[in-house]
């Protein structure tokens, strides 16, 4: 859920930069709000699910997911806490990215009329990167939403089949004693292919984000940070210089005040 909200935050940043012509500094100023929303909303929903005891185990992965109780209650919980938010986040992100692309196409048209080939080439490169990331995220996210919708749609049927499907004996002995019973567990849960597709699609969405982050600019930033940290650790600190810093600042202030007074005296003499 947090990943979906970060997708909305990225789409909103792209729209503010391309559609509203916000500067990097302005987007940086509101980035704190993106952090608050992206981490607070999933935390509140997780707390609500735990408080209401609306979680159960996934038969395929063994992990916990939303949905507990009878079939109607579990389905409502799954729709309210998982399916509807995922659909809303996906549609809002797609709308913001589409609005940003419309604005970028207008900018490209203006650059084309002004014959600014260099700027247009850089703009097309940025559009290609954003478009590739949008496709790499929206396609797996749509698969995840489709899988959750399929499971919510057929949950009642699988529950009914598990309760009313008669069990059949697997083998018999000579004395008419059953060895085992086949209770048809496969008809009481989602097909394994659906669950595997859901897990794979969620991992692919994370992999696309990793590919987006792992750029040359990111590696250069980390290398610069590591080099600065290594340089600071290798350079010995001069404690006496740090103690003399207030004195040096006071001396510099006194020198500036003396220069201002001398300038005023010269000005008065000339006038």
BAVEX-365901 format. One line per field, with one value per residue (C-alpha): residue number from 0; residue in three letters; x, y, z. Coordinates in steps of 0.05 Angstrom, whole numbers, always signed. Example, Ala and Ser with C-alpha at 12.3 -4.5 7.8 and 13.67 -1.06 7.14 Angstrom:
% BAVEX-365901
k <- 0  1
r <- ala  ser
east <- +246  +273
north <- -90  -21
up <- +156  +143
This chain:
% BAVEX-365901
k <- 0  1  2  3  4  5  6  7  8  9  10  11  12  13  14  15  16  17  18  19  20  21  22  23  24  25  26  27  28  29  30  31  32  33  34  35  36  37  38  39  40  41  42  43  44  45  46  47  48  49  50  51  52  53  54  55  56  57  58  59  60  61  62  63  64  65  66  67  68  69  70  71  72  73  74  75  76  77  78  79  80  81  82  83  84  85  86  87  88  89  90  91  92  93  94  95  96  97  98  99  100  101  102  103  104  105  106  107  108  109  110  111  112  113  114  115  116  117  118  119  120  121  122  123  124  125  126  127  128  129  130  131  132  133  134  135  136  137  138  139  140  141  142  143  144  145  146  147  148  149  150  151  152  153  154  155  156  157  158  159  160  161  162  163  164  165  166  167  168  169  170  171  172  173  174  175  176  177  178  179  180  181  182  183  184  185  186  187  188  189  190  191  192  193  194  195  196  197  198  199  200  201  202  203  204  205  206  207  208  209  210  211  212  213  214  215  216  217  218  219  220  221  222  223  224  225  226  227  228  229  230  231  232  233  234  235  236  237  238  239  240  241  242  243  244  245  246  247  248  249  250  251  252  253  254  255  256  257  258  259  260  261  262  263  264  265  266  267  268  269  270
r <- unk  unk  unk  unk  unk  unk  unk  unk  unk  unk  unk  unk  unk  unk  unk  unk  unk  unk  unk  unk  unk  unk  unk  unk  unk  unk  unk  unk  unk  unk  unk  unk  unk  unk  unk  unk  unk  unk  unk  unk  unk  unk  unk  unk  unk  unk  unk  unk  unk  unk  unk  unk  unk  unk  unk  unk  unk  unk  unk  unk  unk  unk  unk  unk  unk  unk  unk  unk  unk  unk  unk  unk  unk  unk  unk  unk  unk  unk  unk  unk  unk  unk  unk  unk  unk  unk  unk  unk  unk  unk  unk  unk  unk  unk  unk  unk  unk  unk  unk  unk  unk  unk  unk  unk  unk  unk  unk  unk  unk  unk  unk  unk  unk  unk  unk  unk  unk  unk  unk  unk  unk  unk  unk  unk  unk  unk  unk  unk  unk  unk  unk  unk  unk  unk  unk  unk  unk  unk  unk  unk  unk  unk  unk  unk  unk  unk  unk  unk  unk  unk  unk  unk  unk  unk  unk  unk  unk  unk  unk  unk  unk  unk  unk  unk  unk  unk  unk  unk  unk  unk  unk  unk  unk  unk  unk  unk  unk  unk  unk  unk  unk  unk  unk  unk  unk  unk  unk  unk  unk  unk  unk  unk  unk  unk  unk  unk  unk  unk  unk  unk  unk  unk  unk  unk  unk  unk  unk  unk  unk  unk  unk  unk  unk  unk  unk  unk  unk  unk  unk  unk  unk  unk  unk  unk  unk  unk  unk  unk  unk  unk  unk  unk  unk  unk  unk  unk  unk  unk  unk  unk  unk  unk  unk  unk  unk  unk  unk  unk  unk  unk  unk  unk  unk  unk  unk  unk  unk  unk  unk  unk  unk  unk  unk  unk  unk  unk  unk  unk  unk  unk  unk
east <- +0  +57  +86  +20  +21  +92  +70  +18  +71  +117  +60  +41  +113  +117  +52  +74  +140  +111  +41  +46  +119  +140  +215  +256  +260  +184  +174  +227  +189  +126  +163  +155  +80  +89  +129  +76  +18  +56  +74  +17  -42  -15  +3  -68  -99  -52  -70  -144  -138  -100  -149  -209  -175  -189  -127  -114  -59  -47  -49  +3  +57  +43  +41  -15  -64  -129  -192  -222  -288  -345  -343  -384  -345  -278  -298  -320  -255  -214  -253  -251  -179  -143  -182  -214  -151  -108  -156  -161  -85  -74  -125  -102  -29  -48  -89  -31  +19  -27  -37  +38  +49  -2  +36  +102  +75  +56  +126  +155  +111  +136  +208  +197  +170  +229  +278  +308  +334  +377  +322  +273  +321  +329  +254  +242  +292  +256  +189  +216  +242  +178  +136  +176  +171  +96  +86  +131  +90  +19  +19  +40  -4  -64  -49  -48  -115  -145  -122  -152  -216  -220  -210  -262  -311  -308  -296  -369  -369  -305  -332  -397  -360  -316  -376  -423  -377  -382  -317  -300  -260  -190  -179  -216  -193  -225  -267  -301  -258  -238  -164  -170  -219  -213  -250  -233  -192  -173  -244  -247  -191  -165  -126  -51  -38  -78  -40  +27  +11  -8  +57  +99  +65  +78  +151  +157  +130  +185  +237  +216  +224  +294  +312  +288  +329  +393  +415  +482  +461  +444  +512  +548  +510  +528  +601  +604  +573  +621  +681  +661  +651  +718  +752  +722  +742  +813  +822  +840  +797  +829  +794  +831  +806  +735  +743  +772  +715  +672  +733  +749  +677  +678  +744  +716  +655  +698  +740  +677  +650  +716  +715  +645  +663  +724  +682  +631  +687  +716  +646  +634  +701  +686  +618
north <- +0  +47  +33  +53  +118  +132  +121  +175  +220  +210  +224  +286  +311  +299  +337  +395  +401  +391  +418  +472  +492  +483  +489  +435  +476  +484  +409  +396  +441  +398  +331  +326  +323  +266  +228  +240  +216  +157  +128  +151  +125  +53  +54  +75  +22  -32  -12  -15  -84  -110  -78  -107  -175  -175  -213  -285  -328  -335  -408  -398  -355  -365  -290  -250  -211  -175  -217  -257  -281  -307  -299  -235  -201  -223  -200  -132  -123  -142  -94  -37  -42  -69  -68  +1  +38  +3  +22  +95  +102  +72  +115  +179  +165  +150  +214  +257  +224  +235  +308  +317  +285  +332  +392  +363  +353  +427  +446  +401  +436  +504  +481  +453  +520  +556  +506  +490  +421  +411  +426  +384  +325  +329  +335  +273  +234  +253  +235  +167  +152  +174  +136  +72  +75  +89  +28  -16  +3  +7  -61  -102  -59  -72  -147  -143  -106  -157  -216  -185  -170  -242  -269  -222  -239  -315  -319  -336  -392  -423  -420  -453  -508  -522  -530  -569  -610  -682  -718  -780  -839  -847  -921  -980  -1042  -1109  -1095  -1034  -986  -921  -904  -830  -778  -729  -666  -626  -571  -544  -519  -480  -430  -388  -423  -425  -389  -328  -324  -335  -280  -232  -244  -240  -176  -143  -162  -136  -69  -65  -86  -29  +20  -8  +0  +73  +89  +55  +108  +140  +202  +159  +124  +191  +218  +158  +161  +235  +222  +165  +206  +266  +220  +187  +254  +280  +218  +221  +295  +307  +357  +420  +431  +496  +524  +506  +540  +602  +608  +656  +700  +703  +721  +777  +804  +803  +841  +893  +902  +913  +964  +1001  +1004  +1031  +1085  +1105  +1110  +1154  +1199  +1207  +1222  +1276  +1309  +1312  +1342
up <- +0  +15  -54  -86  -48  -69  -140  -129  -98  -158  -207  -168  -170  -244  -255  -212  -250  -320  -315  -262  -276  -204  -191  -158  -94  -91  -99  -46  +2  -4  -4  +71  +62  +12  +65  +118  +74  +43  +111  +156  +115  +109  +183  +202  +157  +185  +256  +239  +209  +269  +318  +282  +274  +199  +177  +158  +128  +54  +33  -22  +11  +85  +95  +129  +87  +97  +104  +162  +188  +145  +70  +67  +122  +93  +24  +49  +88  +27  -17  +33  +56  -6  -71  -70  -45  -98  -153  -129  -123  -191  -226  -191  -211  -283  -287  -260  -307  -366  -348  -342  -410  -441  -413  -437  -507  -507  -486  -540  -592  -568  -572  -641  -665  -634  -666  -598  -617  -556  -507  -546  -545  -470  -462  -504  -464  -399  -430  -451  -381  -346  -396  -389  -313  -316  -361  -318  -257  -283  -318  -257  -211  -257  -254  -177  -177  -226  -183  -120  -157  -182  -111  -82  -137  -129  -54  -39  -92  -65  +6  -15  -52  +8  +54  +8  -36  -11  +5  -34  -9  -38  -24  +7  +45  +42  +102  +71  +113  +81  +81  +66  +42  -14  +8  -55  -22  -91  -103  -38  -54  -111  -165  -152  -218  -194  -129  -163  -214  -158  -121  -184  -207  -139  -143  -215  -192  -140  -191  -237  -181  -167  -240  -239  -177  -202  -250  -262  -223  -162  -165  -171  -112  -69  -91  -75  -6  +9  -14  +29  +89  +78  +70  +135  +173  +145  +162  +236  +271  +299  +366  +379  +314  +332  +399  +367  +317  +360  +372  +298  +283  +334  +307  +236  +260  +294  +231  +189  +239  +238  +162  +162  +213  +172  +109  +145  +170  +100  +73  +125  +110  +36  +46
